[in-house]
C-alpha cells in the first residue's frame, strides 16, 4: 500500500484525560501521533515547489555564468548589467507562475493539516485534493498578489536608485503591512466561505488587534528567506529542499494553530461556535 494511504493508530486509548486541553498540547500530540503524515505533507509540498526551485537554480546558474564571463573579460560591464537586469526580470515573472503552482500544493496540504489539528478523520489523498478543490480560487488570487508584489519589489531593487532606503521600502511594506493580514486570510479560507476581500479586511483588523504575536508569526514563516544568504547555490537548494520536506509542514501546523487561536478569540466564539476550540478538550469545561 502507498505511504499516502497508511493511517497511524495510536497505542493508547483516547481517554479524556489524555486528550489535548490547549493548543500547545495539540501541537505536541499532532507530532507524536501524525509525524509520518507531516513527512508525507512535506513531500507533496516539495513536489509543488519543484518548479520554483528549478527556476531559482537556473537563475542562479545563469547569474554565475554571467559573473564568470564578466570576470574573464568575455563581456563588458555594460553588457553584464543589461543581461543581469533582463535575467532577473524574466525570472521574477516566471516566479509568479511558479508561486501559483506552489499555492495549489499549499492549499491541499493545509486542508490535511487542518484536519489533523482539529482531530478530524484524515483521508490523506482525498483531503489533499479536496483542499485544492475548495480553496484553489482564493489561494491563486493570494499568491498571484504575492508574486506580483515580489516582482514590483525586485523591480525597485534592480534599477539604479540613489537612496538605498527607497529600495527597502517595498520589503518593509511587505513584512509589516501586506503579508500579516494575508496569513490570516489563508487561515480564514480553510474555515469560512467568505470572499477574498472580506477575508483580507478581517485579516487586517485582526492583525491590528494582535500586532506583536502576528509579526512574530510572520517572521517565522519568512525565515526561509535567510537561505538566500548561502553563497554556494547547490548547497542552498539542498538545504531548502530538506527544510521543505522535514520542517516546513511542522511550521505550517504551528502557524495554523496560532491563527486559529486568534480567530477563536475574536471571531469564532461569537460567530462560529461550532468550530470554537475545535480539536481542544478543555478540562475546566
Buried (B, 14 or more C-beta within 10 A) or exposed (E): EEEEEEEEEEEEEEEEEEBBBBBEBBBEBBBEBBEEBBBBBBBBBBBBBBBBBEBBBEBBEBBEEBEEBBEEEEBEEEEBBEBBBEBBBEBBEBBBBBBBBBBBBBBBBBBBBBBBBBBEEBEBBEBBEBBBEBBBEBBBBBBBBBBBBBBEBBBBBBEEEEEEEEBEEBBEEBBEEBBBBBBBBBBBBBBBEBEBEEBBBBBBBBBEEBEEBBBEBBEEBEEBEEEEEBEEBEEBBEBBBEBBBEBBBBBBBBBBBBBBBBBBEBBBEEEBEEBBBBBBBEEEE
